Amino acid sequence: MHHFPSDVQELTVSVTTSYYNDKVILHRDEYHQCGVNREAFVDQQEWMLYEHVETQARFTKEYPFRDENHAKEEQKRSVFSVTCHAG
């Protein structure tokens, strides 16, 4: 709060799949750069989106729509997160 309203917020969008990692693995496309479409961001002159984005691919055992009939402890689901900053 000491820097308000000039603080920087982290905005993260995570995408996952209902399929296990033996069917689908989400990852960054090495041949295309990641970026933020700042034209799609509603400009109310309160926030500025930074161009730099960070990506992270990981796996999780948790999923909000569990299929109890097929849940095996060793199976995981792929998660891909994209993070940008707004100030």
C-alpha positions as a printed Julia matrix, in Angstrom:
87×3 Matrix{Float64}:
   0.0     0.0     0.0
   3.01    2.31    0.38
   3.27    2.57   -3.41
  -0.46    2.81   -4.15
  -1.58    3.66   -6.82
   1.82    3.06   -8.42
   2.14   -0.57   -7.41
   2.56   -3.46   -9.86
   0.05   -6.32   -9.97
   0.66   -9.78  -11.38
  -2.06  -11.06  -13.73
  -1.98  -14.81  -14.35
  -4.21  -16.95  -16.55
  -3.88  -20.71  -16.12
  -5.28  -23.24  -18.59
  -5.66  -26.91  -17.76
  -7.26  -29.94  -19.34
  -9.55  -32.67  -18.09
  -7.32  -35.24  -19.82
  -4.4   -36.86  -18.03
  -0.81  -36.21  -19.1
  -0.7   -39.46  -21.1
  -3.19  -37.81  -23.55
  -2.42  -34.03  -23.45
   0.57  -31.96  -22.37
   0.24  -28.18  -22.61
   3.45  -26.25  -23.34
   4.81  -23.04  -24.85
   5.27  -22.93  -28.61
   9.03  -22.5   -29.11
   8.5   -21.02  -32.59
   6.18  -18.15  -31.6
   6.8   -15.39  -29.1
   4.41  -14.9   -26.23
   2.86  -11.48  -25.81
  -0.08   -9.48  -24.58
  -2.67   -8.02  -26.94
  -2.87   -4.66  -25.23
  -5.59   -3.47  -27.64
  -7.96   -6.02  -26.08
  -7.34   -4.54  -22.63
  -9.97   -1.96  -21.72
  -8.04    1.26  -21.23
  -9.42    3.32  -18.4
  -6.1     5.12  -17.87
  -5.68    3.45  -14.49
  -3.43    0.55  -15.47
  -0.62    0.03  -17.92
   0.07   -3.5   -19.15
   3.72   -4.39  -19.48
   4.72   -6.14  -22.72
   6.81   -8.84  -21.01
   5.05  -12.11  -20.24
   6.22  -15.18  -18.38
   5.04  -18.72  -18.99
   5.11  -21.83  -16.85
   4.18  -25.4   -17.68
   3.51  -27.74  -14.77
   1.41  -30.69  -13.68
  -1.22  -31.03  -11.01
  -3.07  -33.89   -9.38
  -5.89  -31.58   -8.36
  -8.78  -30.81  -10.68
 -12.15  -29.25   -9.84
 -14.15  -31.86  -11.8
 -12.72  -35.12  -10.55
 -13.69  -38.32  -12.24
 -13.7   -40.65   -9.24
 -14.03  -43.73  -11.45
 -10.7   -43.1   -13.16
  -8.75  -41.22  -10.48
  -5.34  -42.76   -9.98
  -2.82  -41.18   -7.67
   0.05  -41.4   -10.18
  -1.89  -39.63  -12.95
  -1.48  -35.89  -13.4
  -2.99  -33.16  -15.55
  -1.09  -30.55  -17.52
  -1.38  -26.86  -16.54
  -0.04  -23.92  -18.56
   0.12  -20.43  -17.03
   0.78  -17.06  -18.66
   1.65  -14.1   -16.44
   1.95  -10.4   -17.25
   2.27   -7.36  -15.04
   0.14   -4.24  -14.79
   1.12   -1.04  -13.05
